[in-house]
């Protein structure tokens, strides 16, 4: 996808798998958005430590890749900051609403 328009990107969001059952109540979410694959560990509540959460998103782990490989990786802290503007936009979109989309709040 050759756009950084958040609305257009959100139109492409597809959740392909959700796996719950973690002891702490998290759900692994796998999907695609704007030609990128992602996996995220999302929780219904905020982390006790802000450092373990991507912004204020209830996401503790987020992996994002395009056709050439990994473009962002957050695992209770940044292992790889978003490598381009598209990755930054996607991370922002998922941070802003993935937990609400999965948990309905």
C-alpha positions as CSV (number, residue, x, y, z in Angstrom):
1,X,0.0,0.0,0.0
2,X,1.5,3.3,-1.0
3,X,-0.4,5.6,1.3
4,X,0.2,6.9,4.8
5,X,-3.5,7.8,5.2
6,X,-4.6,6.3,8.5
7,X,-8.3,5.9,7.4
8,X,-7.3,4.0,4.3
9,X,-4.9,1.8,6.3
10,X,-7.6,1.0,8.8
11,X,-9.9,-0.1,6.0
12,X,-7.4,-2.9,5.3
13,X,-7.2,-4.2,8.9
14,X,-7.9,-7.9,9.0
15,X,-7.7,-10.0,12.2
16,X,-6.8,-13.5,11.1
17,X,-6.3,-15.2,14.5
18,X,-7.0,-14.6,18.2
19,X,-5.6,-16.8,20.9
20,X,-6.5,-16.1,24.5
21,X,-5.9,-18.1,27.6
22,X,-2.8,-16.5,29.0
23,X,-2.6,-16.6,32.8
24,X,-2.7,-12.8,32.9
25,X,-5.6,-12.5,30.5
26,X,-3.8,-11.4,27.4
27,X,-4.8,-12.3,23.9
28,X,-2.4,-12.9,21.0
29,X,-3.7,-11.2,17.9
30,X,-2.4,-11.9,14.4
31,X,-3.5,-10.0,11.4
32,X,-2.6,-7.7,8.4
33,X,-2.9,-4.0,7.8
34,X,-1.8,-2.0,4.8
35,X,0.3,-4.9,3.3
36,X,2.0,-5.6,6.6
37,X,1.7,-8.6,8.9
38,X,1.5,-8.1,12.6
39,X,1.3,-10.0,15.9
40,X,0.4,-8.4,19.1
41,X,-0.1,-9.4,22.8
42,X,-3.0,-7.3,23.9
43,X,-4.5,-7.1,27.4
44,X,-8.0,-6.0,28.6
45,X,-6.3,-3.8,31.4
46,X,-3.3,-1.5,31.5
47,X,0.1,-2.9,32.6
48,X,1.1,-2.3,36.2
49,X,4.3,-0.8,34.9
50,X,4.0,1.8,32.1
51,X,7.3,0.6,30.7
52,X,5.8,-2.7,29.8
53,X,3.1,-1.2,27.6
54,X,3.3,0.5,24.2
55,X,2.3,4.1,24.9
56,X,-1.2,3.8,26.6
57,X,-2.4,1.0,24.4
58,X,-2.6,-2.2,26.5
59,X,-0.2,-3.8,24.0
60,X,2.8,-5.4,25.6
61,X,4.3,-7.0,22.5
62,X,3.9,-5.9,18.9
63,X,5.8,-7.3,15.9
64,X,5.3,-5.7,12.4
65,X,6.7,-6.8,9.1
66,X,6.4,-5.8,5.4
67,X,7.3,-7.9,2.4
68,X,11.0,-7.3,3.1
69,X,11.0,-8.2,6.8
70,X,10.6,-6.7,10.3
71,X,9.9,-3.0,10.4
72,X,9.0,-2.6,14.1
73,X,9.3,-4.8,17.2
74,X,8.1,-3.9,20.7
75,X,8.6,-6.4,23.5
76,X,7.9,-4.6,26.8
77,X,10.2,-2.0,25.3
78,X,11.5,-1.2,21.8
79,X,13.7,-3.8,20.2
80,X,13.3,-2.1,16.8
81,X,11.7,1.3,16.5
82,X,9.5,1.7,13.4
83,X,11.9,1.9,10.5
84,X,9.8,4.1,8.1
85,X,6.8,6.4,8.1
86,X,4.4,3.7,7.1
87,X,5.5,1.5,10.0
88,X,5.2,4.5,12.4
89,X,1.6,5.2,11.2
90,X,0.6,1.5,11.5
91,X,2.1,1.3,15.0
92,X,0.2,4.5,15.9
93,X,-3.1,3.1,14.6
94,X,-2.7,-0.2,16.4
95,X,-1.7,1.5,19.6
96,X,-4.7,3.8,19.4
97,X,-7.4,1.2,18.9
98,X,-6.4,-2.5,18.8
99,X,-7.3,-3.2,22.4
100,X,-10.7,-1.5,22.1
101,X,-11.3,-3.5,18.9
102,X,-10.4,-6.8,20.6
103,X,-12.0,-6.2,24.0
104,X,-14.8,-3.8,23.0
105,X,-13.7,-1.2,25.5
